[in-house]
Amino acid sequence: MVIFKPVPQNLKKKIMKDKKNKKDDEIKHLKDRIKELEKLETERQRTDKKIKHLNKILRAIRNVNQLIIREKDRDALIQKACEILIETRGYYNAWIVLLDEKGKYLTYAKTGLDKAFAPMKKLLEQEKWTECGKRALKQKELIITEDPKKECPDCPLSSAYAERGGYTVCLAHHDRIYGLLSVSIPKSFIKDKQEQELLREVAGDIALALHTIELEEEGALAEEELEKHRNHLEKLIKERTAELEEKNKELKRFNKLFVGREFRIKELKDKVKELEKESKRKK
């Protein structure tokens, strides 16, 4: 007959403590893994949002290029360009002001501002430029305004830019300045280099179109030169369409890579709860 000796109390406590420590380590490991997955998921959502936004901008620019090819009226061109820039919801609002060869005010177009633009229109007619406008015309470069209310207090539109940033860019072709293009965008995208480069490109495209219209009106553009401009714009449209398609593929690849991550996070959280409950019952 085999007689089993009782397990010493101190050994029993040690075994129980080891089990608890093992379970605590497992819970800690799972919680760390959950944090890691949640961080990656937050980054995925941020990237997803950025790609979708850039898609909207690319679509708008492609549509502007298509407009440039068919629209031969200057005023209609700038008005429709403003409308296109906000219709894909890439920008909150857009406005363009045109100048003559001496830098004097000619006309303007705007979308997404309604009556809020009236004070700005008055300033433009008086040829009183806001700070961002002065800098854009002087530097012939994209001006970034992160906090319009603070950085551009003389602008009558700054109060309408709550939680938004602004881009203002000179419309120039070679040495000829045709005016300004200004848009408002979400502050989260204001520092994005791709975003900035895309607006520079569309400003250059609009300036080229204005230059072409000007030469056509003067009868100074030969048919051969016109064809050259059209071919250039058609090439731009193909490039933008290709960019758009690539961005969409990138978005699909990115989302496919992380499919099921949210479900996995939920699974791990449920496992942690189960282990914590079990640990409490055995105390």
N, C-alpha and C positions, 0 to 999 in steps of 0.2 A: 504493500500500500504506500502510495506516494503522498507525502505530507507537504503542502505548499506553505511556505512561510509568508506572513503578511508583508506587503511592501512597506518599507519604512516610510514614516510620514514625511520626512525631509526629502526622500527620493520621489515620493508621489508629488510633492509640491514642485520639485524641480521639473518633473515631466510635464506637469500642467503649465508651468511657467514657460517652458520651451515651446509647447504647443501654441500658447497665447502669443509669444513673441513671433513665431512663424506666421501666425495668422495676421498679426499686426504688420509684419513686413510685407505680406501679400497685399493687404489693404493699401499700404503706403505706395507700393509699386503700381497698383491699379490706379490710384488717385494721380500719381505722377504721369502715368500714361494718358489718363483722361485730359489732364492739363495740356499735355503735348499735342494731343489730337484736336482739342478746342482751339489752341493757338494756330495750328495749321489750317483749321476750318475758317477761322477769322481771316487769316491771310488769303485763303481761297476766295472768300466772299468779297474781300477788298479788291483783289485782282479781277474777279469776275465783273465787278461793278465798273472798274476802269476800262476793261476790254469792251464792255457794252457801250460805255460812253464814247470811246474812240470810234466805235462802229458808227454811232450816230453822226459824229463829226465827219468821218470819211464819206458817209452817204450824202451828207449835206454838201460837201465839197464836190463830189462827183456830179450832183444835181446842178450846182452852180456852173461847173464846166459845161454841162449840156445846155444850160441857159445861155451862156456866153456865145456858143456856136450859132444859136438861132435868133437871139435878140439883138436888134440893130438900133434900138432907141435907147439913148443914154438914161433918161429918167426911169423908163420901164425896167431897164437892166438893174439899176441900183435898188429899186423898190422890191423887185422879185428876188434879188440876191439876199436882201434882209429877211424876207419871208421864208426862203429856203433854209437859211441858217438857223432859224428857230423851229421850223415845222417838224424836224426830226427829234426835237427836244434836246438837242445837243447844247444849245445856248438858251438863256432866259429871254434875252432881248438883243437886238442888233440895230445899229444906226450907221448911216454913211453920210458924210458931208462932202460936197464937191467944191473945188476952187478953180478959178481961171488961171491963166498963165502967170498973172501978176500976184497970185496968192489971195485974190479977193473971193469972197463967198459967192457961190452960184446957186446951189440948191441942196436939198437933203432928202433922205428917205429913212424911215424907221419902222420897226415892228416890235410889238411886245411892250410898248411904253404908254400908248394912248395919250391921255391929257397930261401925264407927268412930263412929257417932252416939251410942252409949251414954253417953260422958262429957258430951256436949252436952246430952242429955236430962236428966241429973242436975242440970246447972247451971240449965237452964230451970225445972225443978221447984222449985229453991231460989230462983228468981227472981234469979239472978246473971247479968247480961247481959255479953256480950263487948263489946269496944270498938266494933266496927262496929254491933252491935245498939243500944247506948246512943245512938250518934250518929244512927242512922236514926230511932229513936223520938223523939229530941229535935228533930231538924231536919225530920222528915217529908219527907225527900228521899233520893234514891238515893245510897248511899255506895259509893265505888269503892275497892277494896283491891287494889292492883297486886301487892304482895308480902305475902300473908297471914302468913307466918312472921315477918316483920320488923315489919309494921304492927299485927298483931293477935296478939301472943304469948300472950295469955290464952285464946285460942280453941282448944279441944281438936281442932278440925278442921283447923287451919292446916298440920299436918304432912302431911295428905292432899291438900293443894293444891299439890304440887310442879309447877312449870312452869305453874301456873294462876293466874288472878286471880279476884276475887270481887265480886259485886254484892249489896248488902243494901238492901232498900227497905221503907219503912213501908206497911202496908196500911191506908189511911185513906179514909174517906168523910165529907166535910165535917169536923166536929170529932171524930168518933168514930174512935178508933184500934182496929183489929181485930187487929193483930199485925204480923208481919214475914214477908217472903219473901226467901230468900237462894239464890243460884245460883253455880256456879263455871263459868268459861269459859276458852278459850285466852287466854293473855296477849297474843297478837297482836291481839286484838279489844277489849281492855279499854278503850281510849281512844276507840273508835268512837262518835260521837254518835248515829248511827242505832240502834246496838245498845242504848245507854242509854235512848233515848226509847221503844223498843219494850218494854223491861222496865217502865218507868214506866207505860206503857199497860196492860200485862197486870196489874200490881199494882192499878191503879185499877179494872179490870174485876172482879178477884176481890173487892176491897173492896165494890164495888157489889152483887155477888151475895150476899156475906155480910150486907150491910145488908138486902137484899130478903128473905132467908131469916129474918132476925131479926124483921122486921116481920110476915112471914107467920105466924110462930110466935106472935107476940103478938096476931094477928088485927087488926093496926092498918093493914093495907094494903087499900084498896078495890080491887075488880076493875078499875076504870078505871086506877088507878095501876099495877097489875100489868101490864096490857096495855101501858102506856106503857114500862115497864122492858123488857118482851119485845121491843117494837118497836125500842127503842134498841139492844139486843144484836144483833138480826137485822141492823140497819143496820151495826153494827160488823163482823159476819161478812162482809157484802157488800163492805165497804171493804177488809178484810184479803184477801179472795179476789182482788179487783181488783189490790191491791198485789202479791200473789204472782204473778199472771199477768203483770203489767208487769215484775217482776224477771226472770221466766223469759224474756220477750221480749228484755229488755236483755242477758241472758247470751248468748242465741242470736245477737243482732246483734253483740255484742262478739267472740265466737268466730269468726263468719263473716268479720269484718273482717280477722282475723289468720290465717286459714287459709293454709297454705303457707309461713308464716314460717320454721318450723323447717327445712323442705326448702330454702328459699332460703339460710339460714345454712350448711347443709351444702354446698350448691353453691359458695358463696363460699370456704369453707374448702378445698374440693378444688382450686379454681382457684388459691388462694394456694400450696398445696403444689406444684402443677404448675409455677408460675412460679418458686418457690424452687429446685426441682430443676433446672429449665432454666438458672437463673442460676448454679448451682454447676457444672454441666457445662461452661459457657463460660468459667469462670475459668482 
